[in-house]
Amino acid sequence: MGRDVHADDEQLARRAIGLLDLMALNAQDTEQRIIGMCQRALTPLGAVAAVCVYPRFVLLARTTLDRLRTPDIRVVAAVNFPYGSANIESAASETRAAVMAGADEIDVVYPFRTQLCGDQQTGMDLVAACREASGPNTRLTVTLETGDLRDPQIILDASRSAILSGADFIKTSTGKAVVSATPQAARIMLESIAEVGGQVGVKFAGGIRTFEDAKVFLSMAQARFGPHWVTADRVRLGASSLLDDLLIHLGVLAPGPYGNSY
């Protein structure tokens, strides 16, 4: 008897909801938008993994989620975002402030331009400084902006540097670059994670808008490490617009411009 592909897809789509990091990372974001995102984070099919905001919105996001009685949804603070400055003290200072405001996780953009110039040490020092500033109980994501790094060897070097310097997750993209997440970059990052026995997680972000997009990356993670590895502790999907597509795919939302009012 053959496998039920539809049932497999439905199971994967449901799982994907619990792997989502919803993001509000636009300059024009308002308090109302942050509150609205936190409300969307608790879906009819369960909660997403996290919401990701600028440090100035961390306290609001945490307070809103607690009022909604969803303490397990994590608040991620994006620091050194989106340009990946090489200013180590600035990134560390942002990290400390975000943790004090209640961030559960820090997402720091790797200084990818210095890496492109052949300077690997600055990136390692910046990640290490943010690792120290975040403390032992706050998980650290390092966003590599792989679309700008481009070269497979440079992506591999940056992935290894981030892991060596204390990353808990490595992430494909800020979503602000011209080229975002690609299967090639994801494959290289997964390989670097395999080098440390799968003890570091991966976040796929940038241009992932549909279930079919997400399925490509989730299938790669499952193929490399097995389905039991694909949990919110090891895999995330940084993609706000993906949520509606997943809910439409699962029959919770109707397609169309008014479909997102569940």
Buried (B, 14 or more C-beta within 10 A) or exposed (E): EEEEEEEEBBEBBBBBBBBBBBBBBEEEBEEEBBBEBBEBBBBEBEBBBBBBBBBBBBBBBBBBBBEBEBEEBBBBBBBBBBEBBBEBEBBBBBBBBBBEBBBBBBBBBBBBBBBBEEEBEBBBBBBBBBBBBBEEEBBBBBBBBBBBBBEBEBBBBBBBBBBEBBBBBBBBBBBBBEBBBBEEBBBBBBBBBEEEEBEBBBBBBBBBEBBEBBBBBBEBBBEBBEEEBBBBEBBBBBBBEBBBBBBBBBEBBEEEEEBBEE
